[in-house]
Amino acid sequence: DCLLVTGPVTLNMAEALRRTWEATPEPKLVIAAGDCGRDGGIFQGSYAVVGGVAAVVPVDAVIPGCPPAPAALLAGLLEALGRRR
């Protein structure tokens, strides 16, 4: 299973993300897609934003970009899957 997070983690969603991660069976991947998923992007520092995905759950792969190009998304997914084998 793969959790693909494409936006910043807000205070209201941090617990939901944590519970979803805990409920996901192994083997599981967490991928932060885009700058917002990586570190909060343009929303970083907002009172309502915890930050990127790594602030809440462990991240296996990061796909940079704002927004990430389709080819970058595919390459990031394939790279993350390759690391699991």
N, C-alpha and C positions, 0 to 999 in steps of 0.2 A: 504494500500500500504506500501511497505517496501523498503527503500534504504539500500542496503547492500554494504558497502564500504570496499574494501579488500586491499587497498594500501594507501600510504601517499598522502596527499593533496598537490599538487604542486601549485605554484603561478599561472600557466596557467589554472588550473582547479578549483581554489577556487570559482571564480565567477559562473562558470557553475554548481558547486555543490550547491551553495547558490540559484541560480535560479531554479534548479530542485527541491530542497526542498520546495521553496515557491510555485511552481506550482503543487506540489503533494497535492491532496485533503486529508482532514481529514477523518477518522483517519489515521495517518501515523506513521511509525516507522523508526528510523535510527539506524542501527547496524554497529558498527565498528568491522570488523572481522580481527583478526590477530594483531600482534604487530605493523605493519605498519599503519593499520587503527586506532589503539588506540592512538599512540603517534608519529608516523613517523618511528618507528623501527630503522633499521640500517641507514636510510636516514635522521634521526633527526639531525638538525643542518646544513643541506645542504643549500646552497644559493638558491636553487630552490624549497625548500619544506617549506610550511606554518607550517606543523605539522600533527597531527591527525585530524580526522573528527570533534572532539569537538571544534577545533579552528575556525571552520566555521559555523557549524550548531549544534543544540542540539542533543545529543546522548541518545538513550533510553537503549541500551544494548551494552556491550563490550564482545567479545569472544577472550580471549588471546591465544597466541601460534604463533609459527613461523615455519611453518604454523600451523593453528589450526587443530586438528584432526577432522575427519568427525563426530565422536561422540560428540565432543565439539561444532561443528557447529550446529548440530541438537539440542543438549541440550540448547544452547544459543538462538536459534530461538524459541523453545518451551517456554523457560522462558520468553522471550520478549512478546510473544503472550499471555501468562498467566497473565502478568501484565496488559494487556489492558482490560481484562474481568472484 
